[in-house]
Amino acid sequence: IEIIVKEITEEAVNFKNAENPSEELEALKDMLDVLMRGTTQVVEKIDQYNDRRYR
């Protein structure tokens, strides 16, 4: 999770420093990719927890 937060922070800086709309769009797409990856990791951890809990 800490890595995901760091990547989001980096992409937010990229968005803030974007010089044109295409760079802004690219930064937003990268942020979305990071958030989706983070969501997948959280779901996997929840599934692992539930598998151990209900065995």
C-alpha atoms as an extended CHARMM CRD file, in Angstrom:
* protein
*
        55  EXT
         1         1  ILE       CA              0.0000000000        0.0000000000        0.0000000000  PROA      1               0.0000000000
         2         2  GLU       CA              2.8530000000        2.3820000000        0.8260000000  PROA      2               0.0000000000
         3         3  ILE       CA              4.2800000000        1.8840000000       -2.6620000000  PROA      3               0.0000000000
         4         4  ILE       CA              0.8890000000        2.6690000000       -4.2120000000  PROA      4               0.0000000000
         5         5  VAL       CA              0.6200000000        5.8790000000       -2.1700000000  PROA      5               0.0000000000
         6         6  LYS       CA              4.1180000000        6.8930000000       -3.2520000000  PROA      6               0.0000000000
         7         7  GLU       CA              3.2900000000        6.2660000000       -6.9190000000  PROA      7               0.0000000000
         8         8  ILE       CA              0.0620000000        8.2900000000       -6.6490000000  PROA      8               0.0000000000
         9         9  THR       CA              2.0140000000       11.1440000000       -5.0810000000  PROA      9               0.0000000000
        10        10  GLU       CA              4.5290000000       11.0500000000       -7.9310000000  PROA      10              0.0000000000
        11        11  GLU       CA              1.7730000000       11.0850000000      -10.5380000000  PROA      11              0.0000000000
        12        12  ALA       CA              0.0310000000       13.9680000000       -8.7510000000  PROA      12              0.0000000000
        13        13  VAL       CA              3.2640000000       15.9510000000       -9.0440000000  PROA      13              0.0000000000
        14        14  ASN       CA              3.4550000000       15.0330000000      -12.7340000000  PROA      14              0.0000000000
        15        15  PHE       CA             -0.1220000000       16.2510000000      -13.1740000000  PROA      15              0.0000000000
        16        16  LYS       CA              0.6150000000       19.4950000000      -11.3560000000  PROA      16              0.0000000000
        17        17  ASN       CA              3.7150000000       20.0890000000      -13.4810000000  PROA      17              0.0000000000
        18        18  ALA       CA              2.0390000000       19.1980000000      -16.7830000000  PROA      18              0.0000000000
        19        19  GLU       CA              2.5810000000       21.8430000000      -19.4200000000  PROA      19              0.0000000000
        20        20  ASN       CA             -0.3050000000       20.9050000000      -21.7000000000  PROA      20              0.0000000000
        21        21  PRO       CA             -3.5790000000       18.9520000000      -21.6660000000  PROA      21              0.0000000000
        22        22  SER       CA             -2.0330000000       15.8190000000      -23.1660000000  PROA      22              0.0000000000
        23        23  GLU       CA              0.4960000000       15.6260000000      -20.3180000000  PROA      23              0.0000000000
        24        24  GLU       CA             -2.3350000000       16.1330000000      -17.8290000000  PROA      24              0.0000000000
        25        25  LEU       CA             -4.2890000000       13.3170000000      -19.4540000000  PROA      25              0.0000000000
        26        26  GLU       CA             -1.2740000000       11.0160000000      -19.3520000000  PROA      26              0.0000000000
        27        27  ALA       CA             -0.7350000000       11.7290000000      -15.6520000000  PROA      27              0.0000000000
        28        28  LEU       CA             -4.4140000000       11.0590000000      -14.9290000000  PROA      28              0.0000000000
        29        29  LYS       CA             -4.2650000000        7.7590000000      -16.8190000000  PROA      29              0.0000000000
        30        30  ASP       CA             -1.1730000000        6.7740000000      -14.8520000000  PROA      30              0.0000000000
        31        31  MET       CA             -2.9290000000        7.6620000000      -11.5830000000  PROA      31              0.0000000000
        32        32  LEU       CA             -5.8910000000        5.5280000000      -12.5880000000  PROA      32              0.0000000000
        33        33  ASP       CA             -3.6000000000        2.6030000000      -13.4050000000  PROA      33              0.0000000000
        34        34  VAL       CA             -1.9360000000        2.8740000000      -10.0010000000  PROA      34              0.0000000000
        35        35  LEU       CA             -5.2980000000        3.0810000000       -8.2150000000  PROA      35              0.0000000000
        36        36  MET       CA             -6.6410000000        0.0580000000      -10.0870000000  PROA      36              0.0000000000
        37        37  ARG       CA             -3.5240000000       -1.9360000000       -9.2430000000  PROA      37              0.0000000000
        38        38  GLY       CA             -3.8810000000       -0.9100000000       -5.6040000000  PROA      38              0.0000000000
        39        39  THR       CA             -7.5270000000       -1.9360000000       -5.5810000000  PROA      39              0.0000000000
        40        40  THR       CA             -6.6130000000       -5.3440000000       -6.9740000000  PROA      40              0.0000000000
        41        41  GLN       CA             -3.9470000000       -5.8160000000       -4.2980000000  PROA      41              0.0000000000
        42        42  VAL       CA             -6.3770000000       -4.9140000000       -1.5170000000  PROA      42              0.0000000000
        43        43  VAL       CA             -8.9940000000       -7.3430000000       -2.8410000000  PROA      43              0.0000000000
        44        44  GLU       CA             -6.3620000000      -10.0950000000       -3.0360000000  PROA      44              0.0000000000
        45        45  LYS       CA             -5.3230000000       -9.4590000000        0.5810000000  PROA      45              0.0000000000
        46        46  ILE       CA             -8.9580000000       -9.5470000000        1.7200000000  PROA      46              0.0000000000
        47        47  ASP       CA             -9.4700000000      -12.8320000000       -0.1390000000  PROA      47              0.0000000000
        48        48  GLN       CA             -6.3440000000      -14.3120000000        1.4720000000  PROA      48              0.0000000000
        49        49  TYR       CA             -7.5710000000      -13.2320000000        4.8940000000  PROA      49              0.0000000000
        50        50  ASN       CA            -11.0090000000      -14.7380000000        4.2900000000  PROA      50              0.0000000000
        51        51  ASP       CA             -9.5060000000      -17.9980000000        2.9990000000  PROA      51              0.0000000000
        52        52  ARG       CA             -7.4540000000      -18.3790000000        6.1870000000  PROA      52              0.0000000000
        53        53  ARG       CA            -10.3080000000      -17.3130000000        8.4110000000  PROA      53              0.0000000000
        54        54  TYR       CA            -12.8680000000      -19.7730000000        7.0860000000  PROA      54              0.0000000000
        55        55  ARG       CA            -10.7170000000      -22.8890000000        6.7720000000  PROA      55              0.0000000000
